Amino acid sequence: MPVRPRRAAAALAATASIALFASACTGSANNAAADDPKAETTITFWHGWNAPAEVKAIEDNVARFEKAHPNIKVKVVGDINDEKLGQALRAGGSNGPDVVSSFTTSNVGKFCSSGALADLQPFIEKSKLDLDKTFPKVLQEYTQFEGKRCALPLLSDAYGLYYNKDAFRKAGLDPEAPPKTWSQFAKVAKTLTKAKGDSYEQLGFMPNYLGYETVVEHYMSQWDHAYFTKDGRSNVAKDPAFAEMMTYQKSLVDSLGGFQKLDKYRTTFGDEWGAKHPFQTGQVAMQLDGEWRLNFIKNAGVKFDVGVAPLPVADDEVAEYGKGYLSGTIMGIAPQSKKQNAAWELVKYMTTDTDAVVGFANDIGNVPSTFEALKSPNLKFDARFTTFLDIARHPQSTSMDNAINGPAYQETLSDLAHKYEKGQVTDLKKGLADAAAQIDRDIAAAK
């Protein structure tokens, strides 16, 4: 099973390791891209996948590239996390990678600002690649920082709502009408919840922030919000959406039994990436998750009828129903590579060639990252996958904002959210003001 750091908690844990990038030497197409991309050469590509099926998918994609570019051989090295990547980029040398990929989109701000990854703009201009015609806006945003583009999106992830249609039917709910607003969702979650002593026979939804995928940024995607002001200062205390989300989440926690009872039940859950995931076992009737869960459901042999839908939205934003949170894998070029033109050929192929993107999306079970691939007739997927394609195309779908210190601001906000749901913080207004001040101090210190 894949152990990708999709969850925000894992992405935040990468903050410390990514500090290694800060001292990485910078490079650019101007001083390191003197190689002839048509010459016989071998480049090294580092990626983070480690599950056998996913490793094979990468190798198959690289094989297609080598067939299209017979002069370029690719040495593929898998199971590389951001810590290993940071060490290699800092050390440089002939044993390092030429092309890299990462699952941690929240670190793009640090990748770009520190020079850990090469500036791709010269390559994009030379190739006459029109990004606006190639990639959705959100994907363009999370692969650049303050005008510097150091990465391109590979495949993407879209988050939505999985729900147990059989449980809906047993509770007298319409399985073809999942909740569209958060107020509707609260009622459905409570209706689906069946208590069992001091625990649950079935929980409608696990709202706790330590629940699988129920993290701050995934919730926030369903409210119109802005993490930062135009001048780069934290906006979490001034934008009412943050208080609205946290107040709603806390009310959901309280209505379903309270933090302590829910958290005790959470400890009975199986691994997020295993067959005993709580949604797959029927322990929870609704689950916030990404498109990849469809493959896990199939592989686990889940017997009940599974429905998928966009997550609910704020009650006053029902016109935006269908939006969701987006993230994905990024690709870039090592700044110290002496084969940057050849490296660019691999990056360009894997991220923009429609057949390559579609083939990889089919093999991995992720959402394609280009407009052409999103509408390709060659996409092969469960019919329910269409919901995630629609979320990926929705103009109001969002991702986490980039910052010079990576996801540190999310860590600060999440710390407040955890304390508020537990009842350790009671003055949310003051808590948000303190969090905003801390975020501003941390960003100032990183510059």
C-alpha positions, 0 to 999 in steps of 0.5 A: 500500500502507498505510504505517501504523505498525503495527510496534512499531518505528515506534510507538516511533519516534513517542515523540519526536514525541509529546512535542509533545503535552505542551504541548497546551492541555487542553479538556473538554466543560465548557468547549468543548462549547457548540455545538448538534450539531443546527445546520448546521456543518462539522467537520474530521477528520484521519486517517492513511490514505494508500493510495487504497483506504483513503482511499476507505473513510474517505470512504465512511464519512464519507458514510454519517455525513453522510447520517445527520446532514445538518446536519453536513458533514465536511472530511476530511484524510488522511495525517496522522501523529502529528507533524503531529497534535501540532503542530496540537493544540499550535497550536490555531486555526480551521485545526486538526482537530475530530476526530482518529485515530491508529494509535499506541495506545501513545501513549494514556497521553501523549494522556490525561495531557497533555490532548492529547485531550479527556476523552470521559467527559462525552460518553459519559455524556450519550449513555448509552453503555455501554462494557462492552456495546459494546467488548471489555475490551482495547480499552477499556483501550488507549483510556484512562489512569489512569481518564481516557478520551480516545479510543475504538477504531475498528477493531482488529488481531489478531496470529496465525500465518501458515504455508505449508501446502505447505511443511508437507506437503513437510516431512512435517508436518500442515498442519491441525495448526499448533503450539500451544505454543512448544516444538512451534513450535521443532521445526516451525520447525527442520523447515521450515528448509532451509540453503543454504550460509551462508544459507537456501533456506527459513527456518522462521521469522524470530525476530529482533526486527528481523524483521517484527512479531517484536517484544517485545510481540507475543511477550509476549502469548503468556505471562501477564505484567504490565508494571507492579505495582499501584503503577505500578512496572516488573515486568519483573525480578520477573515470570518471564514476561519472562525466559522469553520472552527465553530462549526467543526466544534459544534459537530464534535459536540453533537456527535458525542464530544471530543473525548468519546470520539477520540477514544473511538478513533483509536480503534480504527485500522491503518489509513492505508490498510484494508481495515480503514474505518470507512471500509469496515463500516465503523464510520458511514461518511468519510472525507478522502481523496480519489485514491480511496476508490482503489482501496475500496475495490482492493479491500472487497468492500461489500456495501454500496459506496457513493461519492460526492463533493464535500458540503459547502458553507450554507451561504455558498451553496452556489459553489457546491462541487468545489473541493481541496486539491493537492498533488505531486510536483516535479522539478530539476536539481539546481546542480545538475549538469544535464538540465536540458535533458532533465527538462525533457523528462519533466516536460514529458511526464507533466504535459504529454497527454498520453503520458499523463493519462497512462500514469493517471490510469495506473496510479488512480490519481486525477490527471493534471492537464486540461487535455488529459482531464477530458481524454477519452483514454481515461479508464476509471470507476464511473464514480471517479468523474466526481473527482474530475469535476472537483479538479475542474471546479473554478472555486476549488482551492489548495493550501497557500505557499509560504516562505517557511513551507507549511509552518503557518498551517501547523500554527493554525492546526495547533489552535484548532486542536486546542479549541476542539478539545475545549482547551481554548475557549476564546476563539477570537483571541486564539485566532489573533494570537495565531495570526501574530505567531504566523507573521513572526515566523514568516518574518524570521524566515526571510 
